[in-house]
Structures are given as structure tokens and as C-alpha cells.
Amino acid sequence: MNIHAENLAAQLRAVFRAWGMSDPATEASVRMMIAADLRGIDSHGAMMLPLYDQLRREGRLNMAPEVKIVRESPVTALVDGDGGLGHYPAETAMRLAIDKAARAGLAAVGVRNSNHFGAAGVYALQAAERGLIGIAMTNVWNTAIVPTRSTAAMFGTNPIAFAAPGKNNPPFCLDMATSTVAIGKLKLAALHDKPLPRGWALDAGGAATESAQAALASRKLTPLGGTPELSSHKGYGLAAMVEILCAMLPGAWFAPTRAQRHPDAKRFNVGHFFMALDPKAFRGEGEFETDLDDMLDALRASRPLDPAQPVLVHGDPERAAIVERERHGIPVPEALAEQLREVARNCGAQVLI
């Protein structure tokens, strides 16, 4: 079924309000989740609501967080998310980095005491929409990536997003997990009863599996690259880099040591990291954007292997999804739609889809 964005947003808003979430946190969460769905990143949009409900019922989420800046300089800041969902503190931090970079040329902002923040690219794009280069990343409370030569999952999917503004082109936007694929893709495959491409994930014994159910049960994903022969050490290294910037730098927690160091903690203390850079700190007005346009145009004009599949640049598929979904609605599997209705019924919110 297809659901128009405003109707899906209304359903999410009704649930969050029934949970007692504050208005600023509600609006940020709805805005970021719908933005992900419109961009075709279904794994990070409304599909997350059942998990958020589970975390809420387990006492792992603060429904009325007081997001605040706890350390600050002209070009840096540390934001405390007060144990709520990640969208509100993440958006607060990205906007803070943008405002500081607009004045000083660049800025970096970390976040601690947060949780899942949705699609990283949505935050990086906020900088590009202001004419800045944006970087966004997050660590994850639940491990999934198995390091090269290991049998144990040690990192979350630890995504990285990078967005840069063009002049006549829409922004370039790279948004990627440091695993071969995001956990949400496994959930989507399970919802649609589809097999996984070989090399995405491992079963409980560490063998490659094409079963979405087996992969979800084990939560063992390969690092970007898949195998040592295909340079999985590079994805492993990127995941470690994200962990350093998102956990060690702002004071969030590294998931494998959380139980030993914080045995009584109910919340996960997820961390994020954001950076914004002003091209005008390096180049004359419009020079960066013109050069970026030239590169993007050249990439799209390069000779395709298959004429029926032209060369794209990062951000093109998402923009095509926005056009399609704004016109025809966001496709929601019936199984997921029923899960969303059940979450609404269980908290006394009006069922709107």
C-alpha cells in the first residue's frame, strides 16, 4: 500500500504524543523519519517505530528529553541528548555545527546520551542546503559488524554521510553504512520474504547466509568489502573510525564494553558526530560549487557499461525516490502497516493509516 507522507507523518506524530514525547522531540523525529522514507531509505523511517516502541516499553528512552549544550567553543560543541531518541539532539547538533561554520569556516559538534537518529544523509544534507559541506555519523548500541578475522560482532553498522552543494546541480550526498549492508535491509528482505544477496551477512556459525531470518537472528554483518580478499579490512577500519569519533570523543559508550562498565544502565548512550565546512573558507565565491558541478556533469556523462543504466552520482536515486513518493505516496508493506496500527492501538493513539 502507498501512504502519502503527510498521513504517515500524522500517524507517527499521534503515537509520539501518546507516548508523552515533548513537542520539539516529536517534530524532529517525525521530520527526520519522513525525510528518510521519502528518500527511499525505508530501513530508517517509519519502519523503526516498532523498535522505538520496544525501547520505550523497556524503559530505554526518555520521552521528554532536555537536550542541552554542555561544552562549547566558537568552533566546537558537545550536546547531551538526555536519553531520548536521536533525531532531536542530532538535528540540534547539526544546526549548531552549520551556524558555527557559517561564522568561522568550519565546526564540529559531538552528541552523547542519545539513541538511533535515523538516516545520516538527512543531517549532512542540511549543511549542503545552507551552502556548506556536511558530515554526519553515528555509532550504534547493538553490535552487528564482524571485524576482519573475527567471529564476534563488535561494531554497529556505524554509518557515514557526506553532502556537498553544487551550483546548478543538486547536492552530492553519500550515505553509507560501514557494513556491507544495513540491518534495516535485512528487515525489509524479511518483510518481503526475499533472499539476501550472498556476502551481506553471516549466520550464527559465521558462514555466509542468504536467509534474512537467519541473518537477523545472528546480527552478524560483514564489514564493507565482505571478505578479506575483497578488502573487508577497509570497512572494518571505517567502522572503527566512526566509533572513535562518535563514542570516545563525545563520551558515548562502545557497545561491547557497555555491560561490564555500566551493568545497571537502562539506556544505551549512543553518540553522534557532525561537521560543517564553508567552501568560501578555501575558495572564492562560487568556485567550489562550479568545480563540483563540472565533476558531477562529467560523471553522469561518462560512458555507461549498459546504455539502459546511465551512470549516477550519490544522491540521484534518492532524489528520484522523492519525486515518485511525493506524487504517489510512500510504499508501506501491509505487514509493516499493521505493526504501526498495533503500536498506535496499544498506546491509545488514533489509527490514521
Secondary structure, DSSP 4 states (H G I P E B T S, - for coil): -EE-HHHHHHHHHHHHHHTT--HHHHHHHHHHHHHHHHTT-GGGTGGGHHHHHHHHHTT---SS---EEEEE-SSEEEEE-TTS-SHHHHHHHHHHHHHHHHHHSEEEEEEEEE-----HHHHHHHHHTTTSEEEEEE--SS--B--TT-SS--B----EEEEE--SSSPPEEEEE-SBSS-HHHHHHHHHTT-PPPTTSEE-TTS-EE--HHHHHHHTEEPBTTSSGGGTHHHHHHHHHHHHIIIIITTT---HHHHHHH-TT--S--EEEEEEEE-GGGTSSTTHHHHHHHHHHHHHHHSPPSSTTS----TTHHHHHHHHHHHHH-EE--HHHHHHHHHHHHHHTPPP--
